[in-house]
Amino acid sequence: MRRTRSKVTVRTYCYRGRHVESGRVPDLRRPPEQAVPRTARPHRRRQPASRGRPRLRPRHPHHGPGTLTTTLARRWPDARLIAIDSSAKMVAAARERGVEAEERAVQDWEPAADTDVVVSNAVLQWVPGHQDLLRRWATELPPGAWIAVQVPGNFGVPSHVLVRELVAEPEWHDRLEPVRLREEDAVLDPEGYADLMSTAGCAVDAWETTYVQRLTGRDAVLEWITGTALRPIRAALPDPDWTAFRTALAPRLAAAYPPRPDGTTWFPFRRVFFVARTP
Ligand SMILES: C[S@@+](CC[C@H](N)C(=O)[O-])C[C@H]1O[C@@H](n2cnc3c(N)ncnc32)[C@H](O)[C@@H]1O
């Protein structure tokens, strides 16, 4: 199955930080030191993020095989980057690419006093209660540090809802009882993250983007979610049951995401982003 990505179709901004109140919107393409004006900071025991040190120290606390971390290395060639992932396989893959990687759960990670940037891409949706984690980072990171987060924002759309509905049916309920599927509240809306980080004292810029992907092939959405949302179900079922589950799910997905006459299927994918700077 191939995937192409259309142009951005939806992009909504929530500006809740102090920089917004002052009427200024950060240019996130500029280096972090310049993007948001520094503001008066309360006395803290923490050390300033960059004072006296010429180098950034971004952390990417869920790195997968290291693809994004190597992109960050290109963005900040002089920085020391440390990647964190709970999967031994991903850590090994990242190390093979020359990434300094640690195997640990993000919940157990504590920022070092000289951390400048934390980048979390497509992981916090796996961490129930990650709002507490974000509040903790806002406190533990030095003043002026950055937190950049992306999470999928699609847990309320048919590709997830139809799976949860099928799992709840009597035929599957007992067999899949131990599987914990993520509900619609697995992540917040942009406004929720803006409020959370703003309340934690950060300047924050939050937004969402829906990428309309054009999938190809038969049962395109089923094939797509087999590699994502259905992984816990695949892991829980023996082969014949897995085949039966897919067979039951396929027509429901096809009705929600009908193939176009040319055989391709539109699959909108919403993602939620925020960038926050600690006070
Ligand atoms: C969708 S991948 C994203 C990988 C990478 N961040 C990227 O952008 O390519 C999700 C990753 O999160 C990791 N992960 C899931 N739960 C985690 C946790 N609690 N702590 C650390 N990593 C976790 C998985 O092992 C997986 O590599």
The ligand as an ORCA input file, in Angstrom:
! r2SCAN-3c Opt
* xyz 0 1
  C       4.791      5.999     16.643
  S       6.359      5.615     17.295
  C       7.122      7.187     17.202
  C       8.589      7.048     17.127
  C       9.383      8.347     16.994
  N       9.061      9.267     18.055
  C       9.200      8.992     15.657
  O       8.732     10.115     15.604
  O       9.535      8.369     14.664
  C       6.030      5.409     19.019
  C       7.249      5.019     19.854
  O       6.942      5.265     21.208
  C       7.579      4.268     21.987
  N       6.897      4.260     23.289
  C       5.628      3.856     23.537
  N       5.337      4.041     24.840
  C       6.445      4.572     25.411
  C       6.774      4.987     26.735
  N       5.891      4.904     27.727
  N       8.007      5.504     26.958
  C       8.915      5.611     25.951
  N       8.649      5.231     24.679
  C       7.435      4.722     24.415
  C       7.454      3.026     21.147
  O       8.409      2.065     21.497
  C       7.661      3.577     19.735
  O       9.008      3.502     19.330
*
